[in-house]
Amino acid sequence: MVHGSSSYEINKIDKSQGRKIWYSYWDTCVRSEKDFYIRLNYIHNNPIKHGFVKNLEELEFYKFSSYPIYLKEKGKNWINDIFMKFPVVDYIINEPKGSTPNELKGKNAH
């Protein structure tokens, strides 16, 4: 069992007991290209949503994200296009003015 054994090992390292590591995790399959890009955008926007970085500019240098890799390989125009075509609705609604991909489009276009 992946969840049970990984939580046991992590708890052993931390010298704690009973903590659940994967308490709200579930597997899903990517069903389409649209589904893939929505998930990609969701993953890339998580560091912003949870306050690890403030915006996309800071995300460019965040080492715990694949965003810098996609940025280097695909470019800002491609990333902005994917953000616009396959938005993550809760990310766009909750972000402060000036930090959504649509608002950054003019700044990031090369």
N, C-alpha and C positions, 0 to 999 in steps of 0.2 A: 504494500500500500504506500504510494508515494507521499500522500499528505501526512499520514501517521508517522512514517519513518523519518521524514525530513523535519517535522516539528519536534520529534523526540531528540534528534541529533542537535538541532539548534538550541533547544532547551537545555541539553546536556552541556553545551559550550557555555551558555549563559548561567549555568547552575541554577536553573529555575524549573519548576514543575507545573504541568497543567495548562500552560499557555498554548492556545490554539494559533497556529501560524496561518493556515489557509481557511479560516472560518467562513468566508463568503466567496469562495472561488468556485467556478464551474467552467467546464470545457464547452466550447462551441466550435462548429466547423464554419469556415469561410465559404459562403454559398455563391458568391459572384464577385466580379471585379469591383462593383460598387461597394459591396460589403467589405472587401479587402481594404479599399482606400478610406472608408469611414473608420475602420479599426486602426489603420495607420495614423490617421489624423488624431484620433482619440489618444493613442499611445504617445504621439509627439506632443500633444497639448497637456498631458497629465502633469509634467513638471511646472507648467504655468498655473494650471488650475489649483495645484496643491502648494504653491508658493515657493518652490525650489528656485525658480527663476521668475523674473517679472514680466518678460515679453519674449517675442521671437528673436530679437537681437541677442538677448542673453542666452537663449536656447542654443544659438549657434556655437556656443563655447561650453555647453553643458556636457560633461564627459559620460554621463549615465544615460544618454539618449542616442538613438540612431539618427536623429534629426541632422546633426552635422555631417554624417556620412551621406544621407540623401541630398543635402544641400550641395556638397562637393561634387557628387556624381551626377545630379540632375539639374541643379541650379535653382535660383530663387523663383524665376518665372514658372518653372514646372511645379514647384512646391505651392506657390500661390494659386496656380490653376487647380491643383488637386484640392486645396483647402476650399476653394470656391465651389467646385463641382460636387464635392462630397463633404459638406459641413458637418461638424459635430455641434448640434444645436445647443446643448447645455454649456459648452465652452463659449460660444459666441454670445449667448445671453448674459453670462456671468462675468465676462471680462470688462475691465474698465475701458472707457472711451479712448480710442487711439491705439489699442493693442490687438485688435482682431485682424486676421489676414486681409480682409477687405479694406480696412483702414490703412494697413501697411502696404497695400499693393502699389500705391504711387511711390512710396519711399524705397521699396525694394526692387522695383523694376530696373533692369539694366539693358 
